[in-house]
Structures are given as structure tokens and as C-alpha cells.
Amino acid sequence: MNPDKDGRKRTNIRYGLNVGVVLKEDQPTGYITYGKVQKILTSSPAHPHGIKVRLNTGEVGRVKEIL
């Protein structure tokens, strides 16, 4: 895995970045929703399940892919 595309590190996430996230309701299935980062919600530098972000659609999820 490319270290710059690791969604578990906050330093890799930028506003306007295209990402794939897993929404809370999709955690059992792992379904990925794609969009642009509107706001970074996780304040810690890393999170084992992915940094939590709000997409420009208003949906909130944890980053699994950075496109």
C-alpha cells in the first residue's frame, strides 16, 4: 500500500480530496461511498479504522481509500 494513500493517517487527508468512505450504516457490509472531503472530523493524528470525514454531500464516514 502506498503510504500517502493510507486513510488511517490524518496527514494524508486534505480538504477537497476524492476519497472512499464506509458510512456508519454500511459498516457491516463494508460498502464504500465516494466523494470529496468537506471537513475532517477526527482530531487525533491517526485512527485504526480510518480518519472520520464529512463529504461534500453531508455524509460522514471513515476513509478507506484515497483516490
mmCIF file of the N, C-alpha and C atoms, coordinates in Angstrom:
data_MODEL
# 
_entry.id   MODEL 
# 
loop_
_atom_site.group_PDB 
_atom_site.id 
_atom_site.type_symbol 
_atom_site.label_atom_id 
_atom_site.label_alt_id 
_atom_site.label_comp_id 
_atom_site.label_asym_id 
_atom_site.label_entity_id 
_atom_site.label_seq_id 
_atom_site.pdbx_PDB_ins_code 
_atom_site.Cartn_x 
_atom_site.Cartn_y 
_atom_site.Cartn_z 
_atom_site.occupancy 
_atom_site.B_iso_or_equiv 
_atom_site.pdbx_formal_charge 
_atom_site.auth_seq_id 
_atom_site.auth_comp_id 
_atom_site.auth_asym_id 
_atom_site.auth_atom_id 
_atom_site.pdbx_PDB_model_num 
ATOM 1   N N  . MET A 1 1  ? 0.842   -1.194 0.000  1.00 0.00 ? 1  MET A N  1 
ATOM 2   C CA . MET A 1 1  ? 0.000   0.000  0.000  1.00 0.00 ? 1  MET A CA 1 
ATOM 3   C C  . MET A 1 1  ? 0.880   1.248  0.000  1.00 0.00 ? 1  MET A C  1 
ATOM 4   N N  . ASN A 1 2  ? 0.529   2.204  -0.821 1.00 0.00 ? 2  ASN A N  1 
ATOM 5   C CA . ASN A 1 2  ? 1.224   3.483  -0.865 1.00 0.00 ? 2  ASN A CA 1 
ATOM 6   C C  . ASN A 1 2  ? 0.985   4.226  0.448  1.00 0.00 ? 2  ASN A C  1 
ATOM 7   N N  . PRO A 1 3  ? 2.037   4.626  1.185  1.00 0.00 ? 3  PRO A N  1 
ATOM 8   C CA . PRO A 1 3  ? 1.831   5.289  2.478  1.00 0.00 ? 3  PRO A CA 1 
ATOM 9   C C  . PRO A 1 3  ? 1.070   6.610  2.381  1.00 0.00 ? 3  PRO A C  1 
ATOM 10  N N  . ASP A 1 4  ? 1.107   7.266  1.215  1.00 0.00 ? 4  ASP A N  1 
ATOM 11  C CA . ASP A 1 4  ? 0.365   8.517  1.033  1.00 0.00 ? 4  ASP A CA 1 
ATOM 12  C C  . ASP A 1 4  ? -1.125  8.278  0.838  1.00 0.00 ? 4  ASP A C  1 
ATOM 13  N N  . LYS A 1 5  ? -1.505  7.028  0.621  1.00 0.00 ? 5  LYS A N  1 
ATOM 14  C CA . LYS A 1 5  ? -2.915  6.708  0.397  1.00 0.00 ? 5  LYS A CA 1 
ATOM 15  C C  . LYS A 1 5  ? -3.508  5.947  1.582  1.00 0.00 ? 5  LYS A C  1 
ATOM 16  N N  . ASP A 1 6  ? -2.856  6.048  2.744  1.00 0.00 ? 6  ASP A N  1 
ATOM 17  C CA . ASP A 1 6  ? -3.331  5.387  3.956  1.00 0.00 ? 6  ASP A CA 1 
ATOM 18  C C  . ASP A 1 6  ? -4.361  6.288  4.636  1.00 0.00 ? 6  ASP A C  1 
ATOM 19  N N  . GLY A 1 7  ? -5.621  5.854  4.623  1.00 0.00 ? 7  GLY A N  1 
ATOM 20  C CA . GLY A 1 7  ? -6.711  6.636  5.207  1.00 0.00 ? 7  GLY A CA 1 
ATOM 21  C C  . GLY A 1 7  ? -6.743  6.632  6.723  1.00 0.00 ? 7  GLY A C  1 
ATOM 22  N N  . ARG A 1 8  ? -5.781  5.953  7.348  1.00 0.00 ? 8  ARG A N  1 
ATOM 23  C CA . ARG A 1 8  ? -5.724  5.922  8.809  1.00 0.00 ? 8  ARG A CA 1 
ATOM 24  C C  . ARG A 1 8  ? -4.869  7.035  9.386  1.00 0.00 ? 8  ARG A C  1 
ATOM 25  N N  . LYS A 1 9  ? -4.182  7.797  8.520  1.00 0.00 ? 9  LYS A N  1 
ATOM 26  C CA . LYS A 1 9  ? -3.321  8.891  8.976  1.00 0.00 ? 9  LYS A CA 1 
ATOM 27  C C  . LYS A 1 9  ? -3.906  10.234 8.552  1.00 0.00 ? 9  LYS A C  1 
ATOM 28  N N  . ARG A 1 10 ? -4.080  11.108 9.526  1.00 0.00 ? 10 ARG A N  1 
ATOM 29  C CA . ARG A 1 10 ? -4.712  12.400 9.283  1.00 0.00 ? 10 ARG A CA 1 
ATOM 30  C C  . ARG A 1 10 ? -3.907  13.267 8.316  1.00 0.00 ? 10 ARG A C  1 
ATOM 31  N N  . THR A 1 11 ? -2.574  13.134 8.340  1.00 0.00 ? 11 THR A N  1 
ATOM 32  C CA . THR A 1 11 ? -1.725  13.963 7.469  1.00 0.00 ? 11 THR A CA 1 
ATOM 33  C C  . THR A 1 11 ? -1.959  13.681 5.988  1.00 0.00 ? 11 THR A C  1 
ATOM 34  N N  . ASN A 1 12 ? -2.545  12.521 5.661  1.00 0.00 ? 12 ASN A N  1 
ATOM 35  C CA . ASN A 1 12 ? -2.799  12.168 4.257  1.00 0.00 ? 12 ASN A CA 1 
ATOM 36  C C  . ASN A 1 12 ? -4.130  12.710 3.742  1.00 0.00 ? 12 ASN A C  1 
ATOM 37  N N  . ILE A 1 13 ? -4.964  13.231 4.630  1.00 0.00 ? 13 ILE A N  1 
ATOM 38  C CA . ILE A 1 13 ? -6.300  13.696 4.255  1.00 0.00 ? 13 ILE A CA 1 
ATOM 39  C C  . ILE A 1 13 ? -6.271  15.211 4.081  1.00 0.00 ? 13 ILE A C  1 
ATOM 40  N N  . ARG A 1 14 ? -6.816  15.678 2.970  1.00 0.00 ? 14 ARG A N  1 
ATOM 41  C CA . ARG A 1 14 ? -6.881  17.121 2.675  1.00 0.00 ? 14 ARG A CA 1 
ATOM 42  C C  . ARG A 1 14 ? -8.301  17.471 2.258  1.00 0.00 ? 14 ARG A C  1 
ATOM 43  N N  . TYR A 1 15 ? -8.680  18.718 2.494  1.00 0.00 ? 15 TYR A N  1 
ATOM 44  C CA . TYR A 1 15 ? -9.983  19.203 2.037  1.00 0.00 ? 15 TYR A CA 1 
ATOM 45  C C  . TYR A 1 15 ? -10.039 19.147 0.519  1.00 0.00 ? 15 TYR A C  1 
ATOM 46  N N  . GLY A 1 16 ? -11.175 18.692 -0.030 1.00 0.00 ? 16 GLY A N  1 
ATOM 47  C CA . GLY A 1 16 ? -11.348 18.605 -1.471 1.00 0.00 ? 16 GLY A CA 1 
ATOM 48  C C  . GLY A 1 16 ? -10.799 17.333 -2.091 1.00 0.00 ? 16 GLY A C  1 
ATOM 49  N N  . LEU A 1 17 ? -10.165 16.472 -1.290 1.00 0.00 ? 17 LEU A N  1 
ATOM 50  C CA . LEU A 1 17 ? -9.595  15.223 -1.789 1.00 0.00 ? 17 LEU A CA 1 
ATOM 51  C C  . LEU A 1 17 ? -10.707 14.227 -2.096 1.00 0.00 ? 17 LEU A C  1 
ATOM 52  N N  . ASN A 1 18 ? -10.570 13.490 -3.193 1.00 0.00 ? 18 ASN A N  1 
ATOM 53  C CA . ASN A 1 18 ? -11.518 12.422 -3.520 1.00 0.00 ? 18 ASN A CA 1 
ATOM 54  C C  . ASN A 1 18 ? -11.170 11.186 -2.702 1.00 0.00 ? 18 ASN A C  1 
ATOM 55  N N  . VAL A 1 19 ? -12.160 10.694 -1.945 1.00 0.00 ? 19 VAL A N  1 
ATOM 56  C CA . VAL A 1 19 ? -11.929 9.548  -1.068 1.00 0.00 ? 19 VAL A CA 1 
ATOM 57  C C  . VAL A 1 19 ? -13.094 8.565  -1.147 1.00 0.00 ? 19 VAL A C  1 
ATOM 58  N N  . GLY A 1 20 ? -12.846 7.361  -0.661 1.00 0.00 ? 20 GLY A N  1 
ATOM 59  C CA . GLY A 1 20 ? -13.887 6.362  -0.468 1.00 0.00 ? 20 GLY A CA 1 
ATOM 60  C C  . GLY A 1 20 ? -14.040 6.136  1.023  1.00 0.00 ? 20 GLY A C  1 
ATOM 61  N N  . VAL A 1 21 ? -15.261 6.239  1.533  1.00 0.00 ? 21 VAL A N  1 
ATOM 62  C CA . VAL A 1 21 ? -15.513 6.080  2.967  1.00 0.00 ? 21 VAL A CA 1 
ATOM 63  C C  . VAL A 1 21 ? -16.542 4.985  3.199  1.00 0.00 ? 21 VAL A C  1 
ATOM 64  N N  . VAL A 1 22 ? -16.500 4.416  4.401  1.00 0.00 ? 22 VAL A N  1 
ATOM 65  C CA . VAL A 1 22 ? -17.545 3.493  4.835  1.00 0.00 ? 22 VAL A CA 1 
ATOM 66  C C  . VAL A 1 22 ? -18.402 4.246  5.845  1.00 0.00 ? 22 VAL A C  1 
ATOM 67  N N  . LEU A 1 23 ? -19.681 4.415  5.515  1.00 0.00 ? 23 LEU A N  1 
ATOM 68  C CA . LEU A 1 23 ? -20.614 5.099  6.403  1.00 0.00 ? 23 LEU A CA 1 
ATOM 69  C C  . LEU A 1 23 ? -20.947 4.187  7.576  1.00 0.00 ? 23 LEU A C  1 
ATOM 70  N N  . LYS A 1 24 ? -21.403 4.783  8.687  1.00 0.00 ? 24 LYS A N  1 
ATOM 71  C CA . LYS A 1 24 ? -21.736 4.010  9.893  1.00 0.00 ? 24 LYS A CA 1 
ATOM 72  C C  . LYS A 1 24 ? -22.722 2.880  9.570  1.00 0.00 ? 24 LYS A C  1 
ATOM 73  N N  . GLU A 1 25 ? -23.762 3.189  8.806  1.00 0.00 ? 25 GLU A N  1 
ATOM 74  C CA . GLU A 1 25 ? -24.781 2.175  8.498  1.00 0.00 ? 25 GLU A CA 1 
ATOM 75  C C  . GLU A 1 25 ? -24.276 1.092  7.545  1.00 0.00 ? 25 GLU A C  1 
ATOM 76  N N  . ASP A 1 26 ? -23.149 1.367  6.867  1.00 0.00 ? 26 ASP A N  1 
ATOM 77  C CA . ASP A 1 26 ? -22.590 0.396  5.925  1.00 0.00 ? 26 ASP A CA 1 
ATOM 78  C C  . ASP A 1 26 ? -21.439 -0.421 6.514  1.00 0.00 ? 26 ASP A C  1 
ATOM 79  N N  . GLN A 1 27 ? -21.118 -0.223 7.794  1.00 0.00 ? 27 GLN A N  1 
ATOM 80  C CA . GLN A 1 27 ? -20.001 -0.949 8.402  1.00 0.00 ? 27 GLN A CA 1 
ATOM 81  C C  . GLN A 1 27 ? -20.164 -2.474 8.331  1.00 0.00 ? 27 GLN A C  1 
ATOM 82  N N  . PRO A 1 28 ? -21.375 -3.020 8.541  1.00 0.00 ? 28 PRO A N  1 
ATOM 83  C CA . PRO A 1 28 ? -21.486 -4.487 8.451  1.00 0.00 ? 28 PRO A CA 1 
ATOM 84  C C  . PRO A 1 28 ? -21.164 -5.045 7.056  1.00 0.00 ? 28 PRO A C  1 
ATOM 85  N N  . THR A 1 29 ? -21.484 -4.297 6.000  1.00 0.00 ? 29 THR A N  1 
ATOM 86  C CA . THR A 1 29 ? -21.258 -4.772 4.637  1.00 0.00 ? 29 THR A CA 1 
ATOM 87  C C  . THR A 1 29 ? -19.937 -4.280 4.058  1.00 0.00 ? 29 THR A C  1 
ATOM 88  N N  . GLY A 1 30 ? -19.405 -3.176 4.573  1.00 0.00 ? 30 GLY A N  1 
ATOM 89  C CA . GLY A 1 30 ? -18.176 -2.602 4.042  1.00 0.00 ? 30 GLY A CA 1 
ATOM 90  C C  . GLY A 1 30 ? -18.371 -1.829 2.754  1.00 0.00 ? 30 GLY A C  1 
ATOM 91  N N  . TYR A 1 31 ? -19.632 -1.481 2.419  1.00 0.00 ? 31 TYR A N  1 
ATOM 92  C CA . TYR A 1 31 ? -19.937 -0.733 1.187  1.00 0.00 ? 31 TYR A CA 1 
ATOM 93  C C  . TYR A 1 31 ? -19.235 0.626  1.214  1.00 0.00 ? 31 TYR A C  1 
ATOM 94  N N  . ILE A 1 32 ? -18.557 0.974  0.134  1.00 0.00 ? 32 ILE A N  1 
ATOM 95  C CA . ILE A 1 32 ? -17.793 2.219  0.070  1.00 0.00 ? 32 ILE A CA 1 
ATOM 96  C C  . ILE A 1 32 ? -18.559 3.274  -0.707 1.00 0.00 ? 32 ILE A C  1 
ATOM 97  N N  . THR A 1 33 ? -18.650 4.458  -0.112 1.00 0.00 ? 33 THR A N  1 
ATOM 98  C CA . THR A 1 33 ? -19.282 5.630  -0.729 1.00 0.00 ? 33 THR A CA 1 
ATOM 99  C C  . THR A 1 33 ? -18.162 6.593  -1.112 1.00 0.00 ? 33 THR A C  1 
ATOM 100 N N  . TYR A 1 34 ? -18.245 7.165  -2.314 1.00 0.00 ? 34 TYR A N  1 
ATOM 101 C CA . TYR A 1 34 ? -17.192 8.047  -2.805 1.00 0.00 ? 34 TYR A CA 1 
ATOM 102 C C  . TYR A 1 34 ? -17.631 9.501  -2.793 1.00 0.00 ? 34 TYR A C  1 
ATOM 103 N N  . GLY A 1 35 ? -16.680 10.395 -2.546 1.00 0.00 ? 35 GLY A N  1 
ATOM 104 C CA . GLY A 1 35 ? -16.978 11.822 -2.564 1.00 0.00 ? 35 GLY A CA 1 
ATOM 105 C C  . GLY A 1 35 ? -15.742 12.631 -2.226 1.00 0.00 ? 35 GLY A C  1 
ATOM 106 N N  . LYS A 1 36 ? -15.956 13.948 -2.102 1.00 0.00 ? 36 LYS A N  1 
ATOM 107 C CA . LYS A 1 36 ? -14.876 14.878 -1.770 1.00 0.00 ? 36 LYS A CA 1 
ATOM 108 C C  . LYS A 1 36 ? -14.955 15.247 -0.293 1.00 0.00 ? 36 LYS A C  1 
ATOM 109 N N  . VAL A 1 37 ? -13.789 15.387 0.342  1.00 0.00 ? 37 VAL A N  1 
ATOM 110 C CA . VAL A 1 37 ? -13.723 15.742 1.750  1.00 0.00 ? 37 VAL A CA 1 
ATOM 111 C C  . VAL A 1 37 ? -14.140 17.200 1.938  1.00 0.00 ? 37 VAL A C  1 
ATOM 112 N N  . GLN A 1 38 ? -15.175 17.407 2.766  1.00 0.00 ? 38 GLN A N  1 
ATOM 113 C CA . GLN A 1 38 ? -15.602 18.759 3.116  1.00 0.00 ? 38 GLN A CA 1 
ATOM 114 C C  . GLN A 1 38 ? -14.991 19.180 4.451  1.00 0.00 ? 38 GLN A C  1 
ATOM 115 N N  . LYS A 1 39 ? -14.927 18.223 5.407  1.00 0.00 ? 39 LYS A N  1 
ATOM 116 C CA . LYS A 1 39 ? -14.396 18.532 6.730  1.00 0.00 ? 39 LYS A CA 1 
ATOM 117 C C  . LYS A 1 39 ? -13.776 17.272 7.324  1.00 0.00 ? 39 LYS A C  1 
ATOM 118 N N  . ILE A 1 40 ? -12.653 17.451 8.027  1.00 0.00 ? 40 ILE A N  1 
ATOM 119 C CA . ILE A 1 40 ? -12.003 16.350 8.741  1.00 0.00 ? 40 ILE A CA 1 
ATOM 120 C C  . ILE A 1 40 ? -12.519 16.380 10.172 1.00 0.00 ? 40 ILE A C  1 
ATOM 121 N N  . LEU A 1 41 ? -13.104 15.277 10.634 1.00 0.00 ? 41 LEU A N  1 
ATOM 122 C CA . LEU A 1 41 ? -13.739 15.238 11.944 1.00 0.00 ? 41 LEU A CA 1 
ATOM 123 C C  . LEU A 1 41 ? -12.875 14.603 13.033 1.00 0.00 ? 41 LEU A C  1 
ATOM 124 N N  . THR A 1 42 ? -11.934 13.742 12.669 1.00 0.00 ? 42 THR A N  1 
ATOM 125 C CA . THR A 1 42 ? -11.045 13.119 13.652 1.00 0.00 ? 42 THR A CA 1 
ATOM 126 C C  . THR A 1 42 ? -9.930  14.092 13.982 1.00 0.00 ? 42 THR A C  1 
ATOM 127 N N  . SER A 1 43 ? -9.733  14.364 15.274 1.00 0.00 ? 43 SER A N  1 
ATOM 128 C CA . SER A 1 43 ? -8.697  15.320 15.668 1.00 0.00 ? 43 SER A CA 1 
ATOM 129 C C  . SER A 1 43 ? -7.349  14.644 15.948 1.00 0.00 ? 43 SER A C  1 
ATOM 130 N N  . SER A 1 44 ? -7.346  13.354 16.258 1.00 0.00 ? 44 SER A N  1 
ATOM 131 C CA . SER A 1 44 ? -6.088  12.665 16.549 1.00 0.00 ? 44 SER A CA 1 
ATOM 132 C C  . SER A 1 44 ? -5.303  12.445 15.254 1.00 0.00 ? 44 SER A C  1 
ATOM 133 N N  . PRO A 1 45 ? -3.977  12.262 15.338 1.00 0.00 ? 45 PRO A N  1 
ATOM 134 C CA . PRO A 1 45 ? -3.159  12.116 14.122 1.00 0.00 ? 45 PRO A CA 1 
ATOM 135 C C  . PRO A 1 45 ? -3.397  10.814 13.358 1.00 0.00 ? 45 PRO A C  1 
ATOM 136 N N  . ALA A 1 46 ? -3.957  9.799  14.024 1.00 0.00 ? 46 ALA A N  1 
ATOM 137 C CA . ALA A 1 46 ? -4.220  8.520  13.352 1.00 0.00 ? 46 ALA A CA 1 
ATOM 138 C C  . ALA A 1 46 ? -5.399  7.825  14.029 1.00 0.00 ? 46 ALA A C  1 
ATOM 139 N N  . HIS A 1 47 ? -6.044  6.932  13.276 1.00 0.00 ? 47 HIS A N  1 
ATOM 140 C CA . HIS A 1 47 ? -7.136  6.119  13.821 1.00 0.00 ? 47 HIS A CA 1 
ATOM 141 C C  . HIS A 1 47 ? -7.089  4.760  13.131 1.00 0.00 ? 47 HIS A C  1 
ATOM 142 N N  . PRO A 1 48 ? -7.173  3.649  13.893 1.00 0.00 ? 48 PRO A N  1 
ATOM 143 C CA . PRO A 1 48 ? -7.013  2.325  13.288 1.00 0.00 ? 48 PRO A CA 1 
ATOM 144 C C  . PRO A 1 48 ? -8.091  1.944  12.273 1.00 0.00 ? 48 PRO A C  1 
ATOM 145 N N  . HIS A 1 49 ? -9.276  2.564  12.335 1.00 0.00 ? 49 HIS A N  1 
ATOM 146 C CA . HIS A 1 49 ? -10.356 2.239  11.397 1.00 0.00 ? 49 HIS A CA 1 
ATOM 147 C C  . HIS A 1 49 ? -10.502 3.272  10.289 1.00 0.00 ? 49 HIS A C  1 
ATOM 148 N N  . GLY A 1 50 ? -9.654  4.290  10.291 1.00 0.00 ? 50 GLY A N  1 
ATOM 149 C CA . GLY A 1 50 ? -9.714  5.334  9.271  1.00 0.00 ? 50 GLY A CA 1 
ATOM 150 C C  . GLY A 1 50 ? -10.130 6.659  9.870  1.00 0.00 ? 50 GLY A C  1 
ATOM 151 N N  . ILE A 1 51 ? -9.653  7.734  9.280  1.00 0.00 ? 51 ILE A N  1 
ATOM 152 C CA . ILE A 1 51 ? -9.983  9.086  9.731  1.00 0.00 ? 51 ILE A CA 1 
ATOM 153 C C  . ILE A 1 51 ? -11.434 9.388  9.363  1.00 0.00 ? 51 ILE A C  1 
ATOM 154 N N  . LYS A 1 52 ? -12.188 9.940  10.314 1.00 0.00 ? 52 LYS A N  1 
ATOM 155 C CA . LYS A 1 52 ? -13.598 10.260 10.067 1.00 0.00 ? 52 LYS A CA 1 
ATOM 156 C C  . LYS A 1 52 ? -13.690 11.613 9.375  1.00 0.00 ? 52 LYS A C  1 
ATOM 157 N N  . VAL A 1 53 ? -14.438 11.658 8.270  1.00 0.00 ? 53 VAL A N  1 
ATOM 158 C CA . VAL A 1 53 ? -14.596 12.890 7.500  1.00 0.00 ? 53 VAL A CA 1 
ATOM 159 C C  . VAL A 1 53 ? -16.060 13.091 7.129  1.00 0.00 ? 53 VAL A C  1 
ATOM 160 N N  . ARG A 1 54 ? -16.410 14.337 6.810  1.00 0.00 ? 54 ARG A N  1 
ATOM 161 C CA . ARG A 1 54 ? -17.715 14.657 6.230  1.00 0.00 ? 54 ARG A CA 1 
ATOM 162 C C  . ARG A 1 54 ? -17.479 14.939 4.757  1.00 0.00 ? 54 ARG A C  1 
ATOM 163 N N  . LEU A 1 55 ? -18.249 14.279 3.909  1.00 0.00 ? 55 LEU A N  1 
ATOM 164 C CA . LEU A 1 55 ? -18.153 14.507 2.470  1.00 0.00 ? 55 LEU A CA 1 
ATOM 165 C C  . LEU A 1 55 ? -18.953 15.744 2.086  1.00 0.00 ? 55 LEU A C  1 
ATOM 166 N N  . ASN A 1 56 ? -18.743 16.238 0.869  1.00 0.00 ? 56 ASN A N  1 
ATOM 167 C CA . ASN A 1 56 ? -19.480 17.424 0.418  1.00 0.00 ? 56 ASN A CA 1 
ATOM 168 C C  . ASN A 1 56 ? -20.976 17.155 0.277  1.00 0.00 ? 56 ASN A C  1 
ATOM 169 N N  . THR A 1 57 ? -21.388 15.890 0.341  1.00 0.00 ? 57 THR A N  1 
ATOM 170 C CA . THR A 1 57 ? -22.810 15.532 0.303  1.00 0.00 ? 57 THR A CA 1 
ATOM 171 C C  . THR A 1 57 ? -23.434 15.586 1.698  1.00 0.00 ? 57 THR A C  1 
ATOM 172 N N  . GLY A 1 58 ? -22.580 15.775 2.732  1.00 0.00 ? 58 GLY A N  1 
ATOM 173 C CA . GLY A 1 58 ? -23.057 15.802 4.107  1.00 0.00 ? 58 GLY A CA 1 
ATOM 174 C C  . GLY A 1 58 ? -22.938 14.457 4.810  1.00 0.00 ? 58 GLY A C  1 
ATOM 175 N N  . GLU A 1 59 ? -22.576 13.404 4.065  1.00 0.00 ? 59 GLU A N  1 
ATOM 176 C CA . GLU A 1 59 ? -22.439 12.075 4.657  1.00 0.00 ? 59 GLU A CA 1 
ATOM 177 C C  . GLU A 1 59 ? -21.137 11.998 5.449  1.00 0.00 ? 59 GLU A C  1 
ATOM 178 N N  . VAL A 1 60 ? -21.158 11.229 6.552  1.00 0.00 ? 60 VAL A N  1 
ATOM 179 C CA . VAL A 1 60 ? -19.999 11.079 7.432  1.00 0.00 ? 60 VAL A CA 1 
ATOM 180 C C  . VAL A 1 60 ? -19.560 9.633  7.453  1.00 0.00 ? 60 VAL A C  1 
ATOM 181 N N  . GLY A 1 61 ? -18.253 9.418  7.281  1.00 0.00 ? 61 GLY A N  1 
ATOM 182 C CA . GLY A 1 61 ? -17.727 8.058  7.314  1.00 0.00 ? 61 GLY A CA 1 
ATOM 183 C C  . GLY A 1 61 ? -16.236 8.050  7.533  1.00 0.00 ? 61 GLY A C  1 
ATOM 184 N N  . ARG A 1 62 ? -15.677 6.851  7.633  1.00 0.00 ? 62 ARG A N  1 
ATOM 185 C CA . ARG A 1 62 ? -14.242 6.692  7.842  1.00 0.00 ? 62 ARG A CA 1 
ATOM 186 C C  . ARG A 1 62 ? -13.567 6.363  6.514  1.00 0.00 ? 62 ARG A C  1 
ATOM 187 N N  . VAL A 1 63 ? -12.427 7.044  6.260  1.00 0.00 ? 63 VAL A N  1 
ATOM 188 C CA . VAL A 1 63 ? -11.713 6.915  4.990  1.00 0.00 ? 63 VAL A CA 1 
ATOM 189 C C  . VAL A 1 63 ? -11.096 5.524  4.870  1.00 0.00 ? 63 VAL A C  1 
ATOM 190 N N  . LYS A 1 64 ? -11.437 4.830  3.788  1.00 0.00 ? 64 LYS A N  1 
ATOM 191 C CA . LYS A 1 64 ? -10.870 3.525  3.469  1.00 0.00 ? 64 LYS A CA 1 
ATOM 192 C C  . LYS A 1 64 ? -9.987  3.593  2.237  1.00 0.00 ? 64 LYS A C  1 
ATOM 193 N N  . GLU A 1 65 ? -10.264 4.549  1.341  1.00 0.00 ? 65 GLU A N  1 
ATOM 194 C CA . GLU A 1 65 ? -9.480  4.698  0.106  1.00 0.00 ? 65 GLU A CA 1 
ATOM 195 C C  . GLU A 1 65 ? -9.237  6.174  -0.146 1.00 0.00 ? 65 GLU A C  1 
ATOM 196 N N  . ILE A 1 66 ? -8.034  6.477  -0.618 1.00 0.00 ? 66 ILE A N  1 
ATOM 197 C CA . ILE A 1 66 ? -7.744  7.820  -1.108 1.00 0.00 ? 66 ILE A CA 1 
ATOM 198 C C  . ILE A 1 66 ? -7.489  7.680  -2.599 1.00 0.00 ? 66 ILE A C  1 
ATOM 199 N N  . LEU A 1 67 ? -8.270  8.393  -3.397 1.00 0.00 ? 67 LEU A N  1 
ATOM 200 C CA . LEU A 1 67 ? -8.185  8.240  -4.853 1.00 0.00 ? 67 LEU A CA 1 
ATOM 201 C C  . LEU A 1 67 ? -7.228  9.236  -5.482 1.00 0.00 ? 67 LEU A C  1 
# 
